Amino acid sequence: MDLFESLKSKIKGQNKTVVFPEGEDIRVLKAAIRLAEDQLVKPILLGFEADIKAVAKQNNLSLEQVQIIDPEKYPESDQKEMTDKLVERRNGKNTEEQVIEMLKDVNYFGTMLVFLGKADAMVSGAVHATGDTVRPALQIIKTKPGMRRISGSFIMQRNEERYVFGDSAINIDPDADTLAEIAIQSAETARLFGIDPKVAMLSFSTKGSAGGEMVDKVREATKIAQERDPKTPIDGELQFDAAFVPAVGASKAPDSKVAGHANVFIFPELQSGNIGYKIAQRLGGFEAIGPILQGLNAPVSDLSRGASEEDVYKVAIITAAQI
């Protein structure tokens, strides 16, 4: 089954609530209406109510099935609760006055709706930069127990093939400990989307065929990841062909349970991860689904500012499937 058909069947009728801080954007508005009509999520649109209604009217769209929250019209008692909880969450790092200003930012407001349990997840980034989406999530929702960082992976899909590439979005030059966390987080993402993870820690070396600091980092990360998650097959360092092609894996790493059969690929730094997924997408004809933010206590997804209505629709489905 196609990934999205599988995810749709998983979330349909579950009434999961997703907040969209960029409710005045036509792409977001159209996607939210589709999601509601398809009974996949209950959308909350943030923004100036009059502007959202004007955009809907101009495009002959019905807002009957979506909820609109205008932060400027938010009930005073609820606003006070949100302010108090954010001051508490920031633990002395921001004054009440500063928090009031922060909550004028729709991404902070939306993230607080998730933190307070008034929404299950958030999707943003059609208008805002990645940092504008990720920063509030890190400050308020924070990372899962045992995780110190977040990372970003892509599901790469072509016909019946499905793989996870990480980190291809967040960590520029991860150290060994961070790389190990990325591996464990990416394995969790794989399971979430129906992939039984076999994790390859990628390098330009396979099992000692080359040396140097870059290779040492991957070896150390592999050891850390194996110790922290002994039930998941994780191996490295592996060149991509050794990780992916059975004959090459059997030749270069005959004792490996991952070599030649990997479906989760962990790149040693962001540069190679970004290049890798785009080569697969543009030359290999794979659909790149993501980035999926990993390691947060609640699902928050970051859209590309070039996202289409269809992208918003699909990212919301992926986000709801993580709830």
Long-range contacts (C-beta under 8 A, 24 or more apart in sequence): 3-155, 3-157, 3-162, 3-193, 3-194, 3-289, 4-314, 4-317, 6-194, 7-193, 7-317, 7-318, 7-320, 7-321, 8-38, 8-40, 8-317, 10-321, 11-40, 11-41, 11-317, 11-320, 11-321, 11-323, 12-38, 12-39, 12-40, 13-39, 14-320, 14-323, 15-42, 16-41, 16-42, 16-120, 16-121, 16-320, 16-323, 17-41, 17-42, 17-43, 17-44, 17-118, 17-119, 17-120, 17-121, 18-42, 18-43, 18-44, 18-119, 18-120, 18-121, 18-122, 18-123, 18-316, 18-319, 18-320, 19-43, 19-44, 19-46, 19-69, 19-110, 19-113, 19-114, 19-119, 19-121, 19-122, 19-123, 20-44, 20-45, 20-46, 20-110, 20-122, 20-123, 20-124, 20-312, 20-316, 21-46, 21-47, 21-106, 21-107, 21-109, 21-110, 21-122, 21-124, 21-128, 22-46, 22-47, 22-106, 22-124, 22-125, 22-126, 22-127, 22-128, 23-47, 23-52, 23-68, 24-48, 24-51, 24-52, 24-55, 25-126, 25-127, 26-55, 26-59, 26-309, 27-126, 27-307, 27-308, 27-309, 27-311, 27-312, 28-126, 28-312, 29-55, 29-56, 29-59, 29-61, 30-59, 30-61, 30-309, 30-312, 31-309, 31-310, 31-312, 31-313, 31-316, 32-66, 32-312, 32-316, 33-61, 33-62, 33-63, 33-65, 33-66, 34-309, 34-313, 35-313, 35-316, 35-317, 36-65, 36-66, 37-65, 40-316, 40-317, 40-320, 41-316, 41-317, 41-320, 42-67, 43-67, 43-316, 44-68, 44-69, 44-113, 44-119, 45-69, 46-70, 46-71, 46-106, 46-109, 46-110, 47-106, 48-72, 49-73, 69-113, 71-103, 71-104, 71-106, 71-109, 79-103, 81-116, 82-109, 82-112, 82-116, 85-112, 85-115, 85-116, 86-112, 86-140, 89-115, 89-139, 89-140, 90-139, 105-132, 105-136, 107-132, 107-133, 107-135, 107-136, 108-136, 108-140, 110-136, 111-136, 111-137, 111-140, 111-141, 111-300, 112-140, 114-141, 114-298, 114-300, 115-140, 115-141, 115-298, 120-298, 120-299, 120-320, 120-323, 121-298, 121-299, 121-300, 121-301, 121-319, 121-320, 121-322, 121-323, 122-299, 122-300, 122-301, 122-319, 123-300, 123-301, 123-303, 123-312, 123-315, 123-316, 123-319, 124-300, 124-301, 124-302, 124-303, 125-301, 125-302, 125-303, 125-304, 125-305, 125-307, 126-303, 126-304, 126-305, 126-307, 126-312, 127-305, 128-305, 129-305, 130-169, 130-302, 133-300, 133-302, 134-170, 134-293, 134-300, 134-302, 137-293, 137-296, 137-300, 138-296, 141-296, 141-297, 141-298, 141-300, 142-296, 142-297, 143-295, 143-296, 143-297, 144-295, 144-296, 144-297, 147-181, 147-185, 147-295, 148-177, 148-178, 148-181, 149-178, 149-181, 149-295, 150-185, 150-293, 150-294, 150-295, 150-296, 151-178, 151-181, 151-182, 151-185, 151-186, 151-293, 151-294, 151-295, 152-290, 152-291, 152-292, 152-293, 152-294, 152-302, 153-182, 153-185, 153-186, 153-189, 153-290, 153-291, 153-292, 153-294, 154-277, 154-288, 154-289, 154-290, 154-291, 154-292, 155-189, 155-193, 155-288, 155-289, 155-290, 155-292, 155-318, 156-277, 156-280, 156-281, 156-286, 156-287, 156-288, 156-289, 157-286, 157-287, 157-289, 158-284, 158-285, 158-286, 158-287, 161-286, 162-193, 162-194, 162-195, 162-263, 163-195, 163-263, 163-264, 163-265, 163-286, 164-189, 164-190, 164-193, 164-195, 164-197, 164-263, 164-264, 164-265, 165-265, 165-267, 165-273, 165-276, 165-277, 165-280, 166-264, 166-265, 166-266, 166-267, 166-273, 166-294, 167-266, 167-267, 167-270, 167-273, 168-267, 168-270, 168-273, 168-274, 168-276, 168-277, 168-290, 168-291, 169-270, 169-273, 169-274, 169-290, 169-291, 169-293, 169-302, 170-270, 170-291, 170-293, 171-269, 171-270, 172-269, 172-270, 172-271, 173-269, 173-270, 174-268, 174-269, 174-270, 175-217, 176-217, 176-218, 176-220, 176-221, 176-224, 177-221, 177-224, 179-217, 179-218, 179-221, 179-225, 179-266, 179-268, 180-221, 180-222, 180-224, 180-225, 180-228, 181-295, 182-266, 182-294, 183-221, 183-222, 183-225, 183-229, 183-234, 183-264, 183-266, 184-225, 184-228, 184-229, 184-232, 185-294, 185-295, 186-264, 186-266, 186-294, 187-229, 187-232, 187-234, 187-264, 188-294, 189-292, 189-294, 190-263, 190-264, 192-321, 192-322, 193-321, 195-263, 195-264, 196-263, 197-232, 197-233, 197-263, 197-264, 198-233, 198-257, 198-258, 198-261, 198-262, 198-263, 198-264, 199-225, 199-232, 199-233, 199-234, 199-235, 199-258, 199-262, 199-264, 199-266, 200-235, 200-236, 200-238, 200-240, 200-243, 200-244, 200-258, 200-259, 200-262, 200-264, 200-265, 200-266, 201-225, 201-234, 201-235, 201-236, 201-237, 201-238, 201-266, 201-268, 202-236, 202-237, 202-238, 202-239, 202-240, 202-243, 202-265, 202-266, 202-267, 202-268, 202-272, 203-236, 203-237, 203-238, 203-239, 203-268, 204-239, 205-237, 205-239, 206-237, 206-238, 206-239, 206-242, 206-252, 206-253, 206-259, 207-237, 207-238, 207-252, 207-253, 207-256, 209-239, 209-252, 214-268, 217-268, 218-268, 221-266, 233-257, 233-258, 234-258, 235-259, 236-266, 238-262, 240-265, 289-314, 289-318, 290-318, 292-318, 292-322, 298-323, 299-323
